[in-house]
Amino acid sequence: MQYVKIKQAIVEQIDSGMLSPGQKLPAERKLAEMFNTTRITLREALSTLEAEGFIFREDRRGWFISPAPFIYDPAAAISFVDNAAEQQRKGEVALVTSQTKMASKEASQLLSLAPFSDVHQVISIKHLEGRPVCYSTHLSLPIYSNRIADQELIHSLHRSYLDVHDVTFKRCKFNIMATALIGDVASALRATVGSSALVVHKTYYDSNLQPVCCDIEYWRHDAIKIESISSYDLR
């Protein structure tokens, strides 16, 4: 199939270094001319490359070569910025909103809340080398809202809750699912509506195993590699 040959040709250029991470591909019209093919066939090739994480698309900006994925352990007690630095990457977090509001059904389930409970919601965007890669919603009980919005942009959640509220996390429960980006999330990540993504739900528990806060993170699927290590003592 012609689209497979086009895909392989682009992969070979990426592997050889002729196309570098973050580099913008020529416009679709130009690419179609270069490969002597139709726009429909070209888009099949580009869509396959996107699904496999070789390239990503930004709304109204075009196609780009994907950088190496960010290695991410959802349960790790380290801030995004520090984690990025350890991987020789430049990570930044931008605050979008911080407000107390009525808990959604999703928040109520994650935090085991009664109906009509309030939560404090902090929305932020995580960037790697200037590219928005994660739309993060942090939800906590209102008693923990004081100064957490500012603290969590700098430190890990573990450090923030310990320093501000003397709360130590005992357990983190997380799950990861495939999803599609829509609405404000897609717009904030400069993604086209319907783009593939991973959604990570994390709930943190205190020493009494009561839920304290949770995160809902929407990641561009090409931007991360989930990696977690567990240790066992079978003696």
N, C-alpha and C positions, 0 to 999 in steps of 0.2 A: 504494500500500500504506500502511496506517495507520502502521506502525512507521517508515516513511520520513518521514512528516509529523511524527511525534513527535520523531524525530531532528533534523529541520530546525528545529523550534521551539526545541529546547534549544540547538542551535548558534547560532541567532540571538540568544538571550539571553546566550550566552557572548561573542559578537562585540560585542554592544552594551554589555557591561560589567555587565549586570544580575546575571550570575553571575560571581563573581570567582575567581581562582586559589586553590585550596585549600579553597574553600567546599564544605560538605557538601550534597548533594542531599537532598530529603525522602525518607522511607522509600518503598520500592517500592509499598506499599499506598496511600500517600497520592498518589504520582505517578500510579498507575493511576486513582485517582478523579479527579484533576485533568484527565487527558487522556481520561476516560471510555472506558477500554479495559481489556483483561484483563492480568493479570500476565505472561502468555506473550508477548503483543504488546509490552508495555513492555520486557521483558527482551531481545527482539530489537533494539529501538532502543538500549538501554543497551549491549548487547554490540557493536553496530556502532560506537557512539561510543567505546567502549573500544579497539576494534581500530584506530580512526583516531587515537587519542591525545588525544581531547578530554576524556575522564574516566578515572579509575582507581578500582579497587575495593580496599578493604582488608578482610581477613577479619574478619567479625563487627562491622565498623564502618560499612560502607555504601559509597556512591559519592561521589566528590569530583571537583571540577573540576581538571584538570591544569594546573600552572604551565607557563610557557614551558620548553621543553626545554633541558637543559644541553648546551652545545656542546662536543663531546669529540673530540679527536684522539688516538687510542691511542698514537701514536708520539711525542707531544710530551714534551719534557724539562721538565715542570712538575708540581708536586704538585697533587693534587685540591683541597686547601684554597686554594692560591694561584690556581688556575685559576678556582675559583668566585668568589673575591674580584674577579678581573678582570672577571667578568660581573655584578658587583654582586649576587652570591648569597652565602648563608651556608653554607659547606661544613664538615662535621665528619667525623672518622673515629674509630670506636670499635673498640678491639682486642677480639677474642673469645677467641682462643687463640693460643699460640706454642709449638710443640713440634717435636721431631725424631722422625720416624717412617719406616717403610718406604715407598718411593715406590710410588704407584699406577701402573697401566698408562698412564694419561693423562700423569702427571708424567714417567714414564720416556721416553715418546715425545717430549715437549716438550723435555726436557733431554738426550736421547740417552744415557740411563743404562743400565748393565748390570743384569741381573736382581738383585733383593734389595738394591739400593742404598738408602741412607738419603737423605732430604731434610729440610730444615727448613721447616716449614709455619707460615705466619702468616695467620690468618683475621681479617678486619676487615669492618666495615660502614660504607659511605659514606652520609652523610645530607646532604640539601639542605633547608634551613629546617626541620630536625627530622624530615623524612620519610626513612625508609630507602629508598635507591634502588639500591644496589649491594652485592652479597655478593662480597667479593674474597678470593681465596686466593693468597698469594704463596709460591712454592716456590723454594728455593735449595739449593745444595750446602752440607752442614753446615759447611764451613770458613768460610762467609760468614754464619753465623747470628748471631755475636756483635754484639749491640746494634742489629742491623738492624730488629728488631721495633719498637723505640722510635723509631728514626730515621725510618723510612718513614712513620710517622703524621704527621710534621711536614714533612719535606722530600720532594723528588722522589727516586725511586729512583736516578737518576743522581748526585745530590748525596750520598745516603746511602752508596752503594758507594764513591764517590770518597773521601769523608771518613773512612770507617771502614776500608776495605780497600785503598784506593789502586787501585781498579779503574775503568777508563774504559770505558763502553759504546761499541762501534763500530757496532753494528747492532741494529735491533729488527725482528722479524718478527711480524706479527699477522694474525689472521683473525677474522671476525665471522660468526656464524650465528644463525638464529632457533631458539628453544627454548621449553620450558615449565617453569615453576617447580614443584618438588616438594619434599617432605620439609623438612629443616632450612633450606634456602635460602628456600623459600616462607614458612616461619614467621618467619624473621629479617627478611624484607622485608614482613611483614604482608600477604602476598598470599594469595589463595585458590589451592589446589592446581590446577595446570593453566593458570594465568595466563600470557599471552604474555611473553616476555622475549628479550633479546639476550645471547648469551654471547660474550665477547671473550677470545681466547687470545693472549698476548704472550710472546715469548721474547727475552731480551736476550743479546747476544754481546759478548765482550771484544775487545781489539785483535788477538787471534790467531784471532778468529771462532769461539771455543769458547763453548758455552752456559754462562751463569753463573746465571741465574735465570729464572723465568717467572711470569706472572700468569694466573689464570683468574677472569674477572669476569662475574657475572650481573647484568644491569641491567634494571630495570623499563623496558619498551619505550617507554613514553610519556615517560620522564624524560630521554632523551638524543637528541641529533642528532649523528650522526657527520659530522665535517668535517675533511678533511685536505688540505693544500696541498703540492704537489710543484713544485720548480723544475727547469728544464732548461736546459742550455747546449749548443746544437747546433752550436757552432762547431767 
